[in-house]
Amino acid sequence: MSQEQQGQNDQEVILWLNEVTKSVWHKLHTKHTKIVIQTQEITNFNVVLSRDNEGTMKIPLIELDDVQIMNNRSVSQGIYSGFSSGRYFCSYHDFSNSNSRHVGDLVFLHGGKPEIIFRNIAAPNRVASLVKAEKKRVQQLQNDKAIDNTAPIQQEKFQCYQYQDKTGQNLFQINRPLNFIVITDHEAINKNYVVILKALPLTSLTTLGIAISDNDNDLTLDAYANTKIETLFIIEKTKNLHLLESTNKVTLGGEKAHMIVYNGLINDVYSTHLNIIAMHNNKIYSILFNCDVDEYQQYLPTVTRMIESFTFIART
């Protein structure tokens, strides 16, 4: 991966933000105006509570004992909209059709006692899952600093896989670890995926898929990548995806490529997605790697080696 991506781990970014407001009478405009009296933040390194005239409290995730949900209760749809849902990386609203919703207080324990409380939070389980996933990620980062990851890469055994289309033409090859099985009958999920390389056990989220589609609109690589980013993070913003990196300073099989790395929920599991897109013979090739967010650093050397081994096969 690029140096730019490796440096991303050192940058603090807001993953979830909630602002508590109150209405005050604005004499100048003869109307009520809402002002922010409390800001609640979850970043990739800290839990932060800022209160008007009371300063800021911060708990580093690495020092957090636990996050617990208190006063967890169900409320009706109409009442639910009055509670604080916060914003996951962008403006967010819960669009589920259920007739009841859960709300509760998030209690952050530090030094064996409650230190920060976020009160009346809608869908508190989702926020708590985000905190726990980020805490694991930070712990893994610390562990990685003390471990030399080069030895496992050298010892891991790989096998070359060649993809052949329906006409019998070999299109590409890629090296896969022996503990990644090959799934080719994947049309039921997405007809564009020609092969899925799935890590064992099968219950694992860890997957690398390769899709091939026609470039019907004759888009440039940058135009296609920008459209994909707009779709993921603007049009489909309710999926709570968080962009970590977007760069065109990568290649795939010798072709110019664009890489997008982002976090988001898959079946209620907070996961990391690495997507590399390239164009070859007027086809769009897309490699998408998914895994649990707290396993990303563990799999990154392996998936990097897989992507670097990808080669287009010349037509015969």
KOLBA-100553 format. One line per field, with one value per residue (C-alpha): residue number from 1; x, y, z. Coordinates in pm, 1 decimal, always signed. Example, Ala and Ser with C-alpha at 12.3 -4.5 7.8 and 13.67 -1.06 7.14 Angstrom:
BEGIN
k: c(1, 2)
xx: c(+1230.0, +1367.0)
yy: c(-450.0, -106.0)
zz: c(+780.0, +714.0)
This chain:
BEGIN
k: c(1, 2, 3, 4, 5, 6, 7, 8, 9, 10, 11, 12, 13, 14, 15, 16, 17, 18, 19, 20, 21, 22, 23, 24, 25, 26, 27, 28, 29, 30, 31, 32, 33, 34, 35, 36, 37, 38, 39, 40, 41, 42, 43, 44, 45, 46, 47, 48, 49, 50, 51, 52, 53, 54, 55, 56, 57, 58, 59, 60, 61, 62, 63, 64, 65, 66, 67, 68, 69, 70, 71, 72, 73, 74, 75, 76, 77, 78, 79, 80, 81, 82, 83, 84, 85, 86, 87, 88, 89, 90, 91, 92, 93, 94, 95, 96, 97, 98, 99, 100, 101, 102, 103, 104, 105, 106, 107, 108, 109, 110, 111, 112, 113, 114, 115, 116, 117, 118, 119, 120, 121, 122, 123, 124, 125, 126, 127, 128, 129, 130, 131, 132, 133, 134, 135, 136, 137, 138, 139, 140, 141, 142, 143, 144, 145, 146, 147, 148, 149, 150, 151, 152, 153, 154, 155, 156, 157, 158, 159, 160, 161, 162, 163, 164, 165, 166, 167, 168, 169, 170, 171, 172, 173, 174, 175, 176, 177, 178, 179, 180, 181, 182, 183, 184, 185, 186, 187, 188, 189, 190, 191, 192, 193, 194, 195, 196, 197, 198, 199, 200, 201, 202, 203, 204, 205, 206, 207, 208, 209, 210, 211, 212, 213, 214, 215, 216, 217, 218, 219, 220, 221, 222, 223, 224, 225, 226, 227, 228, 229, 230, 231, 232, 233, 234, 235, 236, 237, 238, 239, 240, 241, 242, 243, 244, 245, 246, 247, 248, 249, 250, 251, 252, 253, 254, 255, 256, 257, 258, 259, 260, 261, 262, 263, 264, 265, 266, 267, 268, 269, 270, 271, 272, 273, 274, 275, 276, 277, 278, 279, 280, 281, 282, 283, 284, 285, 286, 287, 288, 289, 290, 291, 292, 293, 294, 295, 296, 297, 298, 299, 300, 301, 302, 303, 304, 305, 306, 307, 308, 309, 310, 311, 312, 313, 314, 315, 316)
xx: c(+0.0, +105.7, +284.2, -20.2, -240.6, +6.1, +13.0, -365.7, -345.7, -178.4, -447.0, -738.8, -1073.9, -1429.6, -1628.5, -1948.2, -2066.9, -2370.2, -2460.0, -2701.8, -2884.8, -3127.6, -3364.0, -3306.7, -3498.9, -3313.0, -3433.1, -3272.2, -3468.2, -3766.8, -3752.2, -3612.2, -3265.4, -3100.2, -2750.0, -2512.3, -2456.0, -2283.4, -2078.6, -2026.8, -1758.5, -1613.9, -1290.9, -1056.4, -854.5, -1076.4, -1418.8, -1476.7, -1740.9, -1739.9, -1985.9, -2055.3, -1866.7, -1748.1, -1458.0, -1376.6, -1338.1, -1151.1, -1088.6, -830.8, -980.0, -669.8, -744.2, -1120.8, -1234.5, -1571.7, -1877.9, -2212.4, -2571.6, -2795.8, -3166.8, -3205.1, -3567.2, -3798.1, -3998.2, -4252.0, -4155.3, -4283.9, -4107.5, -3787.6, -3724.4, -3689.9, -3379.9, -3019.5, -2900.4, -2575.9, -2401.9, -2192.4, -1931.6, -2206.3, -2568.6, -2742.9, -3099.9, -3233.1, -3478.4, -3584.4, -3953.5, -3983.4, -4260.8, -4035.8, -3680.8, -3424.5, -3276.3, -3042.1, -2749.9, -2393.0, -2170.6, -1793.1, -1590.5, -1239.3, -1030.8, -1307.3, -1578.7, -1815.8, -1637.9, -1838.6, -2210.6, -2391.8, -2760.3, -3071.8, -2893.0, -3097.1, -2973.0, -2709.7, -2600.5, -2465.7, -2263.0, -2130.9, -2026.1, -1837.9, -1650.5, -1555.4, -1437.3, -1218.6, -1076.8, -972.9, -819.4, -611.0, -496.3, -396.8, -199.5, -3.5, +62.3, +174.6, +444.5, +609.6, +572.1, +772.9, +509.3, +756.0, +814.3, +449.4, +433.4, +743.3, +617.4, +261.7, +204.4, +34.6, -107.9, -164.1, -525.6, -606.5, -948.3, -1084.5, -1395.0, -1675.7, -1490.0, -1189.8, -972.5, -750.3, -801.2, -595.6, -412.6, -368.8, -189.5, -408.9, -319.4, -402.2, -656.1, -857.4, -1100.6, -1215.9, -1586.3, -1686.3, -2063.9, -2137.1, -2393.8, -2674.1, -2514.5, -2363.8, -2341.6, -2031.9, -1819.4, -1629.5, -1450.2, -1457.2, -1154.4, -1297.9, -1094.0, -1170.1, -1375.2, -1674.6, -1835.0, -1551.6, -1629.4, -1285.4, -1329.3, -1154.8, -1381.2, -1292.0, -1556.5, -1541.9, -1790.9, -1820.4, -1726.0, -2045.0, -2022.2, -1653.5, -1568.4, -1214.0, -1076.5, -1095.7, -1454.1, -1563.1, -1388.3, -1545.7, -1890.1, -1836.5, -1723.4, -2025.7, -2257.7, -2103.3, -2067.1, -2335.0, -2619.5, -2607.5, -2500.6, -2740.0, -2504.9, -2274.0, -1959.2, -1645.3, -1384.8, -1030.6, -836.1, -885.4, -581.0, -488.3, -120.4, -150.6, -143.5, -312.9, -149.1, +60.1, -245.2, -315.3, -562.6, -764.2, -781.1, -1059.7, -1042.6, -1342.4, -1516.4, -1881.8, -2135.3, -2197.6, -2471.1, -2413.1, -2036.0, -1811.0, -1578.2, -1303.2, -1327.7, -1034.7, -1138.6, -894.8, -1033.1, -852.1, -943.2, -808.5, -929.5, -1232.2, -1335.8, -1361.8, -1179.2, -1265.5, -1097.2, -1287.6, -1145.5, -1362.9, -1284.1, -1377.0, -1224.2, -1022.3, -866.5, -767.4, -409.2, -366.6, -479.0, -326.2, +15.0, -159.7, -408.1, -129.8, +67.6, -240.8, -313.1, +51.8, +50.3, -248.8, -153.7, -352.1, -298.9, -241.4, -506.6, -405.4)
yy: c(+0.0, +361.0, +565.8, +790.8, +501.7, +393.3, +746.8, +749.8, +552.2, +850.2, +1103.3, +1156.6, +1174.7, +1201.8, +880.3, +981.1, +1324.7, +1438.1, +1794.4, +1865.9, +2194.4, +2413.3, +2681.1, +3038.9, +3357.8, +3581.4, +3934.2, +4087.4, +3865.3, +3812.3, +3437.4, +3124.9, +3016.5, +2680.9, +2685.9, +2395.2, +2334.5, +1995.6, +1809.8, +1432.8, +1279.1, +939.6, +956.3, +680.2, +744.4, +911.1, +952.4, +1326.5, +1524.7, +1906.0, +2110.4, +2481.3, +2667.0, +2335.4, +2244.5, +1914.1, +1559.3, +1297.6, +924.2, +761.0, +443.4, +250.0, +337.7, +280.8, -0.4, -55.7, +111.2, +9.3, +88.7, +200.8, +282.2, +85.5, +101.8, +88.3, +389.6, +446.5, +565.7, +917.9, +961.5, +799.7, +1088.3, +1320.7, +1145.5, +1208.0, +972.7, +1155.1, +1166.6, +882.9, +1069.6, +1269.3, +1363.9, +1043.9, +937.4, +592.2, +494.5, +153.2, +66.4, -93.5, +38.0, +72.6, +189.3, +152.6, +446.6, +454.9, +616.3, +531.3, +503.9, +508.9, +348.3, +468.2, +372.4, +141.7, +409.3, +600.1, +906.8, +1016.3, +962.6, +1030.5, +1046.9, +963.7, +822.6, +652.6, +309.1, +297.9, -56.1, +67.6, +343.4, +102.3, -145.2, +132.5, +221.7, -138.8, -197.7, +112.7, +15.3, -322.6, -148.0, +82.0, -212.7, -398.0, -95.7, -94.3, -467.3, -432.4, -184.8, -456.0, -736.9, -792.7, -878.3, -976.3, -1331.6, -1448.9, -1310.9, -1503.5, -1826.2, -1809.5, -2040.1, -1905.8, -2072.5, -1913.6, -1889.6, -1817.0, -1694.4, -1818.4, -1662.5, -1854.8, -1850.4, -2024.8, -1710.5, -1660.5, -1300.7, -1266.8, -1450.7, -1380.8, -1555.9, -1667.9, -1806.5, -2173.9, -2087.2, -1879.5, -2098.8, -2017.9, -1949.2, -1894.5, -1952.8, -1607.5, -1471.4, -1496.5, -1214.3, -995.2, -1102.3, -887.5, -1087.6, -1355.4, -1502.3, -1474.6, -1570.7, -1650.2, -1691.4, -1990.7, -2052.6, -1975.5, -1777.6, -1524.4, -1188.5, -1183.9, -1193.0, -1070.7, -1045.1, -962.6, -808.5, -738.1, -509.7, -336.8, +29.7, +108.5, +485.0, +506.7, +668.3, +752.5, +584.4, +908.4, +975.1, +622.4, +641.9, +980.3, +843.2, +546.8, +773.1, +998.6, +696.7, +547.5, +859.1, +1100.0, +914.8, +616.4, +815.0, +627.1, +325.8, +511.7, +467.1, +652.1, +729.3, +664.5, +708.4, +778.4, +781.9, +728.0, +669.2, +289.6, +32.1, -301.1, -547.8, -267.4, -47.5, +285.3, +226.7, +404.9, +281.5, +358.9, +249.9, +298.5, +163.9, +73.5, -176.2, -513.2, -716.5, -519.7, -588.5, -282.7, -366.4, -223.2, -223.6, -184.3, -133.2, -107.2, -19.2, -36.7, -45.4, -294.7, -368.9, -141.5, -348.1, -223.5, -447.8, -404.6, -584.2, -547.8, -676.6, -686.4, -787.5, -709.0, -372.3, -514.9, -777.9, -535.3, -479.8, -856.4, -925.2, -616.7, -775.7, -1079.2, -882.9, -647.8, -944.5, -1080.9, -751.2, -702.7, -1049.7, -967.3, -989.6, -942.6, -1226.8, -1127.1, -1246.0, -1537.0)
zz: c(+0.0, -38.2, +226.9, +223.4, +343.3, +610.6, +752.1, +778.2, +1101.9, +1275.2, +1179.4, +1416.4, +1239.2, +1372.8, +1320.9, +1502.0, +1612.5, +1810.9, +1906.9, +2191.6, +2143.3, +2333.9, +2215.5, +2334.4, +2267.0, +2023.6, +2098.7, +1791.3, +1556.5, +1790.5, +1751.4, +1915.3, +1807.4, +1872.3, +2018.1, +2078.3, +2450.4, +2429.4, +2166.8, +2180.1, +1957.2, +1883.3, +1688.5, +1578.1, +1896.8, +2161.5, +2319.2, +2365.8, +2556.7, +2528.4, +2734.3, +2712.8, +2989.7, +3142.6, +2915.8, +2743.9, +2875.6, +2673.7, +2717.2, +2487.4, +2338.2, +2437.1, +2803.6, +2785.6, +3019.7, +2854.8, +2707.1, +2856.9, +2767.5, +3054.2, +3053.3, +2729.0, +2621.9, +2321.1, +2211.8, +1938.2, +1591.9, +1653.3, +1986.1, +1851.7, +1610.6, +1909.0, +2041.4, +1936.1, +1660.8, +1594.0, +1258.6, +1119.0, +915.7, +737.8, +799.9, +907.5, +978.3, +1064.8, +789.5, +922.7, +895.5, +1239.7, +1461.9, +1767.4, +1831.1, +2107.7, +2294.5, +2590.2, +2769.1, +2665.3, +2972.8, +2914.1, +3195.4, +3267.7, +3568.6, +3689.7, +3705.9, +3475.4, +3341.3, +3035.1, +2965.4, +2637.2, +2731.6, +2527.7, +2224.4, +1953.4, +1840.4, +2117.9, +2023.2, +1689.1, +1853.2, +2118.1, +1845.3, +1667.0, +1987.9, +2060.2, +1703.6, +1711.0, +2051.1, +1905.7, +1604.3, +1825.2, +2035.0, +1717.6, +1597.2, +1920.4, +1894.8, +1533.2, +1633.1, +1840.6, +1583.4, +1267.2, +1007.2, +734.8, +858.2, +828.7, +473.9, +367.9, +526.7, +393.0, +95.9, -216.9, -526.3, -867.9, -988.3, -1355.0, -1462.1, -1794.6, -1952.9, -2124.0, -2457.7, -2305.0, -2304.6, -1999.2, -1880.6, -1561.0, -1289.2, -918.5, -633.3, -344.5, -0.4, +42.5, +313.9, +60.5, -134.1, -489.6, -554.1, -918.4, -904.5, -765.3, -1010.4, -754.5, -554.1, -825.8, -1188.2, -1244.8, -998.3, -1186.9, -885.5, -507.3, -298.1, +45.6, +363.5, +580.4, +784.3, +561.7, +845.4, +813.9, +654.5, +490.6, +112.3, -202.0, -505.4, -865.3, -1092.0, -1465.9, -1639.2, -1974.9, -1998.2, -2188.7, -2133.7, -2233.9, -1900.2, -1804.0, -1492.8, -1292.4, -1403.4, -1309.6, -970.6, -894.4, -981.3, -750.6, -464.7, -515.7, -510.0, -195.1, +15.7, -109.7, -283.1, -45.8, +261.8, +492.9, +474.8, +719.3, +509.5, +612.5, +345.8, +470.7, +147.6, -221.8, -448.5, -814.7, -732.5, -760.3, -1040.5, -1109.1, -1342.9, -1494.1, -1561.9, -1393.6, -1110.3, -840.8, -480.9, -231.7, +133.6, +361.7, +671.6, +709.0, +841.6, +673.5, +843.5, +1165.2, +1154.2, +1132.9, +844.5, +625.5, +245.1, +4.5, -359.0, -652.7, -996.7, -1332.0, -1700.9, -1953.9, -2310.0, -2251.4, -1948.2, -1590.8, -1343.5, -977.1, -685.9, -358.0, -30.2, +284.3, +640.3, +999.5, +1088.2, +1377.2, +1143.8, +867.3, +982.0, +1019.4, +660.3, +495.7, +416.0, +262.3, +52.2, -60.9, -187.3, -364.7, -540.5, -638.8, -798.2, -1020.9, -1389.8, -1710.6, -1957.9, -2318.2, -2563.5, -2786.7)
